[in-house]
Every structure is written in structure tokens, then in C-alpha cells.
Amino acid sequence: MSAKDIKSMQLYPRAERVLDDIANLGFSLQDPLPIDVLNRFDQLHYHGTDALDVAIAASGIKSGQQVLEIGSGWGGCARYIAHASGAHITAIELQSDYHEIGSALTQRTGLSEKVTHINTDFL
């Protein structure tokens, strides 16, 4: 399976849709973004950040630790875990459009020192 195969499945066909949600709140493409605002739109899983709080507690993630997220999408989970725990997250994403948007969003939240985005075929 490749990034092209993933796109053909139409699970997440339009990576830039998160930017539309942010723009609808009045933020330009260059504006800094508060993490609590972005969290409303960038979680590609059920139960939002509540699920991540459970995962942080159950895994015992603490400041200074290294965490690997595979299939990071826009990087919402990575940013939230880094923000909430102080851990450093390596966020790996297969799809280049999600990777690019995720990297830009991380910069806009000021979490670039805690979250490293990598675009590669993890399959």
C-alpha cells in the first residue's frame, strides 16, 4: 500500500479542510493558533482530547520522554500530548499533504521544539 492507495480510499480526501475551519474562526494562514482552539478541529479520532488524557495517564507519559506517533495526520494528537505532558513527540505521516499542514500548524502553535514531523512511508 502507498500514499496513492490511501488517497484512493477517500478516508481523508481533503487535508486542507482543517484550514477552512480555522479560517471560519477569523484566523489567517499566518496567525498564531492557541492549542485549545486548534484542538477542536485537528483530532482525527473519537472522543477528542479526553481520549488523549486517558492515554497519557495510562502510558505514564511525562516531560522529557520520547513518544512516537505513527499515522499522525494533521499532528493534533502529537501537539496535544506534547502540550499536556511536556514529552517530545515524533509524528510520522504517510500522506504529504497532511504532513505539510501538520507541520505548519505545529509552528503556528509554538510547539515546534516539542513535536517533530516526518513524512515517510511507515507501511
C-alpha positions as a Markdown table, in Angstrom:
| # | Residue | x | y | z |
|---|---|---|---|---|
| 1 | Met | 0.0 | 0.0 | 0.0 |
| 2 | Ser | 1.2 | 3.5 | -0.8 |
| 3 | Ala | 0.2 | 7.1 | -0.1 |
| 4 | Lys | -1.6 | 7.0 | -3.5 |
| 5 | Asp | -3.6 | 3.9 | -2.4 |
| 6 | Ile | -4.5 | 5.6 | 0.9 |
| 7 | Lys | -5.9 | 8.6 | -1.1 |
| 8 | Ser | -7.9 | 6.4 | -3.4 |
| 9 | Met | -9.8 | 5.1 | -0.3 |
| 10 | Gln | -11.2 | 8.6 | 0.3 |
| 11 | Leu | -10.9 | 8.3 | 4.1 |
| 12 | Tyr | -9.4 | 11.7 | 4.4 |
| 13 | Pro | -9.6 | 13.2 | 0.9 |
| 14 | Arg | -9.1 | 16.9 | 1.6 |
| 15 | Ala | -6.3 | 17.7 | 4.1 |
| 16 | Glu | -6.8 | 21.4 | 3.9 |
| 17 | Arg | -10.3 | 21.3 | 5.3 |
| 18 | Val | -8.9 | 22.0 | 8.8 |
| 19 | Leu | -7.7 | 25.3 | 7.4 |
| 20 | Asp | -11.2 | 26.1 | 6.4 |
| 21 | Asp | -12.4 | 25.5 | 10.0 |
| 22 | Ile | -9.7 | 27.7 | 11.4 |
| 23 | Ala | -10.4 | 30.5 | 8.8 |
| 24 | Asn | -14.1 | 30.4 | 9.8 |
| 25 | Leu | -13.0 | 31.5 | 13.3 |
| 26 | Gly | -11.2 | 34.5 | 11.8 |
| 27 | Phe | -7.6 | 33.2 | 11.8 |
| 28 | Ser | -5.5 | 33.9 | 8.7 |
| 29 | Leu | -3.0 | 31.3 | 7.4 |
| 30 | Gln | -0.2 | 33.1 | 9.3 |
| 31 | Asp | -1.8 | 33.8 | 12.6 |
| 32 | Pro | -0.5 | 32.0 | 15.7 |
| 33 | Leu | -3.0 | 29.5 | 17.0 |
| 34 | Pro | -3.9 | 28.7 | 20.6 |
| 35 | Ile | -3.7 | 25.0 | 21.1 |
| 36 | Asp | -7.1 | 24.9 | 22.8 |
| 37 | Val | -8.7 | 26.4 | 19.7 |
| 38 | Leu | -6.9 | 24.1 | 17.3 |
| 39 | Asn | -7.8 | 21.0 | 19.4 |
| 40 | Arg | -11.4 | 21.5 | 18.4 |
| 41 | Phe | -10.6 | 20.7 | 14.8 |
| 42 | Asp | -7.4 | 18.6 | 14.5 |
| 43 | Gln | -8.3 | 15.4 | 16.3 |
| 44 | Leu | -8.9 | 12.6 | 13.7 |
| 45 | His | -10.2 | 10.1 | 16.3 |
| 46 | Tyr | -13.2 | 9.7 | 18.6 |
| 47 | His | -13.5 | 11.5 | 22.0 |
| 48 | Gly | -11.1 | 14.3 | 21.2 |
| 49 | Thr | -8.5 | 15.3 | 23.8 |
| 50 | Asp | -10.4 | 13.3 | 26.6 |
| 51 | Ala | -9.1 | 10.1 | 24.9 |
| 52 | Leu | -5.6 | 11.5 | 24.9 |
| 53 | Asp | -5.7 | 12.4 | 28.6 |
| 54 | Val | -6.6 | 8.8 | 29.3 |
| 55 | Ala | -3.7 | 7.6 | 27.0 |
| 56 | Ile | -1.2 | 10.0 | 28.7 |
| 57 | Ala | -2.2 | 8.7 | 32.2 |
| 58 | Ala | -2.4 | 5.0 | 31.2 |
| 59 | Ser | 1.0 | 5.2 | 29.5 |
| 60 | Gly | 2.6 | 7.4 | 32.2 |
| 61 | Ile | 3.9 | 9.9 | 29.6 |
| 62 | Lys | 6.0 | 12.5 | 31.3 |
| 63 | Ser | 8.0 | 15.6 | 30.5 |
| 64 | Gly | 11.2 | 14.8 | 28.6 |
| 65 | Gln | 10.2 | 11.4 | 27.4 |
| 66 | Gln | 10.1 | 10.5 | 23.7 |
| 67 | Val | 6.9 | 9.4 | 22.1 |
| 68 | Leu | 6.4 | 8.0 | 18.5 |
| 69 | Glu | 3.1 | 8.6 | 16.8 |
| 70 | Ile | 2.6 | 6.7 | 13.5 |
| 71 | Gly | -0.1 | 7.9 | 11.2 |
| 72 | Ser | -0.2 | 11.4 | 12.7 |
| 73 | Gly | -2.5 | 13.1 | 10.2 |
| 74 | Trp | -2.5 | 16.8 | 11.0 |
| 75 | Gly | -0.5 | 16.1 | 14.1 |
| 76 | Gly | -3.3 | 17.0 | 16.5 |
| 77 | Cys | -2.6 | 14.1 | 18.9 |
| 78 | Ala | 1.1 | 14.9 | 18.9 |
| 79 | Arg | 0.6 | 18.5 | 19.6 |
| 80 | Tyr | -1.8 | 17.9 | 22.4 |
| 81 | Ile | 0.3 | 15.2 | 24.1 |
| 82 | Ala | 3.4 | 17.4 | 23.9 |
| 83 | His | 1.5 | 20.4 | 25.3 |
| 84 | Ala | -0.2 | 18.3 | 28.1 |
| 85 | Ser | 2.7 | 16.2 | 29.2 |
| 86 | Gly | 5.9 | 18.1 | 28.1 |
| 87 | Ala | 7.1 | 15.0 | 26.2 |
| 88 | His | 8.8 | 15.2 | 22.8 |
| 89 | Ile | 6.7 | 13.6 | 20.0 |
| 90 | Thr | 7.9 | 12.3 | 16.7 |
| 91 | Ala | 4.9 | 12.4 | 14.4 |
| 92 | Ile | 5.2 | 10.3 | 11.3 |
| 93 | Glu | 2.7 | 10.7 | 8.5 |
| 94 | Leu | 2.4 | 8.9 | 5.1 |
| 95 | Gln | 0.4 | 11.5 | 3.2 |
| 96 | Ser | 2.5 | 14.5 | 2.3 |
| 97 | Asp | -0.5 | 17.0 | 2.3 |
| 98 | Tyr | -1.4 | 16.0 | 5.9 |
| 99 | His | 2.3 | 16.2 | 6.9 |
| 100 | Glu | 2.7 | 19.7 | 5.4 |
| 101 | Ile | -0.4 | 21.1 | 7.1 |
| 102 | Gly | 0.5 | 19.4 | 10.4 |
| 103 | Ser | 4.0 | 20.9 | 10.3 |
| 104 | Ala | 2.6 | 24.3 | 9.6 |
| 105 | Leu | 0.0 | 24.0 | 12.4 |
| 106 | Thr | 2.7 | 22.9 | 14.9 |
| 107 | Gln | 4.7 | 26.0 | 14.0 |
| 108 | Arg | 1.7 | 28.2 | 14.5 |
| 109 | Thr | 1.0 | 26.8 | 18.0 |
| 110 | Gly | 4.7 | 27.3 | 19.1 |
| 111 | Leu | 5.2 | 23.6 | 19.7 |
| 112 | Ser | 8.0 | 23.0 | 17.1 |
| 113 | Glu | 10.6 | 22.3 | 19.8 |
| 114 | Lys | 8.3 | 19.5 | 21.2 |
| 115 | Val | 6.9 | 18.0 | 18.0 |
| 116 | Thr | 9.0 | 16.7 | 15.1 |
| 117 | His | 7.0 | 15.9 | 11.9 |
| 118 | Ile | 8.4 | 13.3 | 9.5 |
| 119 | Asn | 6.8 | 12.4 | 6.1 |
| 120 | Thr | 7.7 | 8.9 | 5.2 |
| 121 | Asp | 6.2 | 5.5 | 4.2 |
| 122 | Phe | 5.8 | 3.7 | 7.5 |
| 123 | Leu | 4.0 | 0.9 | 5.9 |
